[in-house]
């Protein structure tokens, strides 16, 4: 399981109600159902990923997150998750509002565009970064709103969103550096939020 997904499990309460936005193939949702005994539902837009969720026996609905979550009542879920999808949305700030409307809390993960490797590629080659974390060229990337940890925290302050917890993770090395200078050395951000 991806390192950010592994960290998220520690923030999920047993037997809680979970909504997983952009749930992909359902790996995290299936893990939480099996190991945390949550009642979980997923939303996904990609038909191939939806089929993988169905094969795992998951409750999944095809839905475009940019159109909101109007089909869910306020506080329908204990926690709303969105892993590695925030940067793909046209209106990420509006989706955050919706997440905190339908969930008592939310957990968001996203790649840090301020990571030193991204900065180095831009400064040295003058081209948009391509890496394991950001494997697409500028013209075919699903990512349309890159941000850094600092950018996200400014948005949270502007919207009066409370940061319950923040974890910065790396797939490989630099564990000490990512704690000292997270915006420079952290590859992936994990935020636990509430209103």
Secondary structure, 3 states (H helix, E strand, C coil): CCHHHHHHHHHCCCCCEEEEECCCCCHHHHHHHHHHCCEEEEEECCHHHHHHHHHCCCCEEECCHHHCCCCCCCCCEEEEEEECCHHHCCCHHHHHHHHHHHEEEEEEEEECCCCHHHHHHHHHHCCCCCCCCCCCCCCCCCCCCCCCHHHHHHHHHHCCCEEEEEEEECCCCCHHHHHHCHHHHCCEEEEEEEC
